[in-house]
Amino acid sequence: MLQSIERQRHLIDFTLSSLMRRKGKNFSVLFVYTLVVFLLASVMFFTSALRKEAHLVLTNAPEIIVQRSLSGRFSFIPVDYGKKLADIRGVVSVRERLWGYYYDPEFKANYTFMVPEKLPVEQGTIAIGAGISNTRHAYEGDILSFTSPDGVLRSYTVKAVLPEESQLVAADIILISTEDYRVLSGIPPGHATDLVLTVRNSKEIATIAEKIKKILPDSRPIIRDEIIRTYDAVFNWRSGIMIVILCVALLSFVIFAWDRATGLSAEEKGEIGILKAVGWETSDVLLMKFWEGAAISLTAFLAGVLLAYVHVFFTSSALFLPVLKGWSTLYPDFRLVPFIDVNQVITLFFLTVVPYTITTIVPAWRAATIDPDSVMR
Amino acid sequence: MKPSRKSTFFLCSLAALVLLFAVMCVHARVRQAAEMAGIGRMAAMVREVGLTDLCLFTEASYTRNPSQTDLQTPFQEHPVSLEHFPSGSLMPPPEHQKDNHAAIH
């Protein structure tokens, strides 16, 4: 046993010496490899954590939301629709929801006004999200003004700033009373932004949504499962820029592995020839090449994954931030909880370490099976 | 003094990286446990206020509340009006909106 370990250590000694003879090339290979793993792992950690957090948080979203669609566009829904909806068997309650967007030209920021379902807000007061508070330097007791559709500037006292920890869902939220919001938004009386339904049995949600479409053909029911699935789709591998990052990283990796697989340099072939000539078996050469591949790929994999973890969960994905911010001037400052999907880490391992190690061994095996004399020539 | 072997340095470095990887996994577990209360408070806010989406992008209505939007909004009024907000390239339309669109047209 000890003899076998000592043999492997001698092989590693020899492999590392061989790698150090071409240190420029091998260090650049290690750097690029680590960078590819870092990029892939960063995307993986970021999307996985965001999906998981969306699942946990949005599990309390409304069960069914009914919107009205006219000419293919959103339209305010008459509150009277609620009576028809309440008659559907299985519907426990129907509530109007008032909310909408407000563009602040001074700060070039979009806010979301919302009349809360359960948190009471006094007339003349508002509660603002931490993102708005940070952008406008507005705190409890300050007065904020907004222009209503009739051009009148309306002022509200900031009663509370929503907790910093809630920025992932409420950074741009302004909670306001029903009366104030009707005046500020100009939503006509008897109408609401949408209607929220609660149902007795959650298994019946899909059936009730179908009934709603039959009873009110101009309506658009959105069920909670669809809301949660939205975030599954948004940050899966096939979506938007994720696929671009993935393709770029995989393509670089393929080019990189291809370079290894297509052959060895004359110097490497000569080295194999000499080893064979001095009595090394083909299996010894392959073992040496295995250690060479493993040394580079394992180091790159572990370093890349660790750096990605620090990047996503300690620096709030600082490198992705310019992409995520886009043109927003109000951006939520949140730190993701490290929900790591072990299956994804294992997949990343098999997608990077295994192919690289194999592409290191195969050309070496080809060189090692040829007559040493012809390899050295 | 006997010079240290390259394999010793390599194996120690590899062991250190594996150890850091294990620390990372433990750290993730500990942070998850510590942050569950905060996530619970966020979930409570979602219920009390009646929220539907994560606040990831505030630049456009259809990326602020992707689950509530329709397919027409990003393209506004005319056929060659290109969707121009950067977050639009990150956030594809949700599946249920595609189904609705198919049902309407």
Interface residues (C-beta under 8 A of the other chain):
Chain A: R9 H10 I12 D13 L16 S17 M20 L50 E53 A54 L56 V57 L58 T59 N60 A61 P62 I65 Q67 S69 G72 R73 F74 R97 Y101 A109 N110 T112 M114 P116 E117 K118 L119 G129 G131 L162 P163 E165 S166 Q167 L168 V169 A170 A171 D172 I173 L175 D194 V196 R220 I222 I223 E226 I227 R229 T230 Y231 A233 V234 S239 G240 I241 M242 A295 L298 T299 L302 A303 V305 L306 Y309 F313 V323 L324 G326 W327 S328 L330 Y331 P332 V337 P338 F339 I340
Chain B: R5 K6 S7 F10 L11 S13 L14 L17 V18 L20 F21 M24 C25 H27 A28 R31 Q32 E35 G38 I39 R41 M42 A43 A44 M45 V46 R47 E48 V49 G50 L51 T52 D53 L54 C55 L56 F57 T58 E59 A60 S61 R64 N65 P66 S67 Q68 D70 Q72 T73 F85 P86 S87 S89 L90 M91 P92 P94 E95 H96 N100 I104
